[in-house]
Amino acid sequence: GSIFIVATLHSMLAPIASMIKWLKPELKVNYLMTDGGALPIQFSNTVRELKEKKIIDNTITIGHAFGGDIECVNIYTGLIAARAILSSDVTIISMGPGIVGTGTKYGFSGIEQGYIIDAVNNLEGVPFIVPRISFKDNRARHRGISHHTLTVLKNICNTSGKLVIPYLDEKKDNEINKQLIDNG
């Protein structure tokens, strides 16, 4: 079966795809770009380089985004295309370059992660959820697991998935665990 990795930032694409290809070079890895950021996939130097290096095999653009190897109407048809047309082993889903945020609870483009997780589940896939984590940002709402990820998981998703948390030092691990427990 296909693996669906649901990220929130375009900058997550290269490290995720590179690690997968490094561990299992035989896997077919495709990128599904949503319209949460830039609309033309050609704006992404990352995509161009990943394709040149054969780290990602194909691209899918959905919604108002365009220029992918396959263009689809919405997240559902994009996920179906990844599995049925491209025979993806792994599909990495995130917006294109650029994000928007208002500093409010629901006012950020990464909120799409919630309904993408639900779409993967609705199509009987298993979503692997990539959290936004930082210990460098001075803003409290972005320390540890960002409020973006916590809002998506607590208030937006109607289904669940596999939350991927990196191994960090004990202090950071404890802070993340506390955030997860405090947010249910």
N, C-alpha and C positions, 0 to 999 in steps of 0.2 A: 504494500500500500504506500501511498504518497505521504510524505511528511510536509506539513505546512507550518512555516516559522513566521509568526506575526510580530513584526518590529514596528517602531514608531518613527524613527528618524532615518533619513536616507543614508546618513553616515554609518549606520549599523550594517548596511548591505555588504560592504567589502570585507570587514572582519568575519562576519558570519559565513559568507560564501567561501572565503579563503580557507577558513578552518575546516569546513566540510570537505573541500577538494583536497586539502592536505591530508586529512585523515582517511578519506575514501575517494580517491581520484576517479573511480569508475562510476560514481553516482552522477546522474543527470540533474543538474541544478539550474533552475529557471527563476527568473525574477518577475514578480507581478507588481507593477507600479500603479498606485492609486492616484487619484487626482487631488490629494490633500496638499500637495506642494506645487512645484512647477508642472505645467501641463505637457510640454514637449519633452519626451525622453532624451532627445538630442542635447538638452541642457546639461545632462549628467556626464561629466568626464569619467566618473567612477564606472558607470555602465559600459562606456566605450572601452575603457582599459580592462575591465573584467572579462568582456567578450573577446577582446584581442588576445588575452592570456588564457582563454578557454576555461576560466573559473566559473563563469555562468554560460549556459548554453543558449538560451533563448530568453526573450522578454515578452511580457504581456502588458499592455496598457488598458486601463478600464475607465469608464465614465468619460469625463472631459479630457483626460490625459490621452496623448496620441503618439504614434511613431514606434510602437512596439512591433516585434515580429508578428504578433497577433494583437488585434484590437478588439476589445469586448465592451459590451454595454454597461455591465456592472460587476460587482464583486462575485456574484454567483456564476455568471457566465465566464468570468476570468478564472475562477477556481475549477470549473468544469473543463475549460480549455487546457489548463495546466495538466490535469489528470488524463483527459480523454484524447486530446490532440497531441500534446507535447510529451506525454508519458513521463512526467516529472517524477523523479525519486524524491526530490526536495524542491519545494516552491517557497521562496522567500518573498514575503509581502511587506511592502512599506511604501510610503509616499515618495515622490520625487524630491529633488533638492528644494530647500526652502520650506519654512514652517511659519505658522502664524499663532500668536498667543496674546491674550488680553490681560493676563494676570488674574483672571477669574476662574472659578472652579470648573466651569464647562466651556470656557472660551479658548479652546486650543485645537489645532487641526489634528493632533494625535489622538483625539477622542475616537477617531475612526477605528482604532484598534479594537474597541469593544464590539462593534457590530461586525467586524471582520472575524473575530473569534466566534461569534454566534453563527456567522455564515458557514465557516468551516465545519462547525458542529452540525448545523442543519443539513449539510451535504455528507454527513457521516465520516468526516475526516477528524484528525486529532490535531488541534492547534498547540504549537509550542510558543509560549508567550515570552517575548523578550522585554524585560522591564527597563525602564530608564533609570539608571543608577549613577550617582555622582557624589564624590566627597570633596570636590574642588570648588563647586559653586557655593558662594557665600550666602545665597538666599536659602532660608530655612526650608521653604517649600520644595526645594530641589535637593536637599541633603539626604543621602541614603537613597531609598527608593523615592523618586520624584512624585509629587502630588499628581502628576499626569497619570502615571501607572496606577497609583492607589485609587484615583477617581474612576478610571476605566474598570478596574477589577471590582470595586465596591458598588459603583452606582450605574455603570453602563452595561456591562456583560450580563446576559441572562443565562449564560451557560458557563462552562469552565474549560480549562485546558491545563497543560503542563507548564508551570511557571519555572523558567530557567534562571537560577540564581548562581552567580559565580562564587568560587571559593575565595574569600578575602581573609584579612587578618581577623583575629578573634573579636576585637573591638568593633570593627565594621560589621562582621557577621551578627554580633549581638544587637547592634543598632537596627539592622535590616529585619532580623527576627522580631524585634519589639514592634517595629512599624507594621509588620504583617499581622501580628497578634492583635495590636491595638485597632487595626482596621478590619478585623474579622476576615 
